[in-house]
Amino acid sequence: MLLVVGKELKPRPACRMLIFRYIEGMNWLTKQEQFIICIVVGLLVTGLSVKYYRAAHPATTSSQPVKN
């Protein structure tokens, strides 16, 4: 996307593009805060993946009692 400045066309910064607009809210966070947010989101996605996998693939239950 191009940004009109005076009579010149200049490329628009990536954070201003519609595709990357979610990045714009992260610019005021420090690197450590961004890192922590990425870790938390990653763990949430992993947990949801495991939850849905277990729901789709239930454990097999045996009808015979366990012998000691």
C-alpha positions as CSV (number, residue, x, y, z in Angstrom):
1,M,0.0,0.0,0.0
2,L,1.2,3.5,-0.7
3,L,0.9,6.6,1.3
4,V,0.5,9.9,-0.4
5,V,2.8,12.5,1.1
6,G,2.5,15.8,-0.7
7,K,3.0,14.8,-4.4
8,E,5.1,11.8,-3.6
9,L,4.0,8.2,-3.1
10,K,5.8,6.5,-0.2
11,P,5.3,2.9,1.1
12,R,3.0,2.7,4.1
13,P,4.6,1.3,7.2
14,A,3.8,-2.4,7.8
15,C,1.9,-1.7,11.1
16,R,-0.5,0.6,9.2
17,M,-1.5,-2.0,6.7
18,L,-4.8,-3.7,7.4
19,I,-3.2,-7.2,7.5
20,F,-0.7,-6.1,10.3
21,R,-3.0,-3.8,12.3
22,Y,-2.9,-6.2,15.3
23,I,0.8,-5.6,15.7
24,E,0.2,-1.9,16.2
25,G,-1.2,-2.5,19.7
26,M,2.0,-4.3,20.7
27,N,4.3,-1.4,19.9
28,W,3.9,0.3,23.3
29,L,4.8,-3.0,25.2
30,T,8.4,-3.8,26.2
31,K,10.2,-6.8,24.7
32,Q,9.8,-8.7,28.0
33,E,6.0,-8.0,28.1
34,Q,5.7,-9.1,24.4
35,F,7.6,-12.3,25.2
36,I,5.4,-13.1,28.2
37,I,2.3,-12.5,26.1
38,C,3.6,-14.8,23.3
39,I,4.4,-17.5,25.9
40,V,0.9,-17.3,27.5
41,V,-0.8,-17.4,24.1
42,G,1.3,-20.3,23.0
43,L,0.4,-22.3,26.2
44,L,-3.3,-21.5,25.7
45,V,-3.2,-22.7,22.1
46,T,-1.3,-25.9,23.2
47,G,-3.9,-26.5,25.9
48,L,-6.8,-26.1,23.6
49,S,-5.2,-28.4,21.0
50,V,-4.7,-31.1,23.6
51,K,-8.3,-30.6,24.8
52,Y,-9.8,-31.0,21.3
53,Y,-7.5,-33.9,20.5
54,R,-8.6,-35.8,23.6
55,A,-12.3,-35.0,22.8
56,A,-11.9,-36.3,19.3
57,H,-9.8,-39.4,20.3
58,P,-11.3,-40.8,23.5
59,A,-9.3,-43.3,25.5
60,T,-10.2,-46.9,24.9
61,T,-11.8,-48.5,28.0
62,S,-11.4,-52.2,28.5
63,S,-14.4,-54.2,29.7
64,Q,-12.1,-56.7,31.6
65,P,-10.9,-55.9,35.1
66,V,-7.2,-55.3,35.7
67,K,-5.5,-58.4,37.1
68,N,-2.9,-58.0,39.8
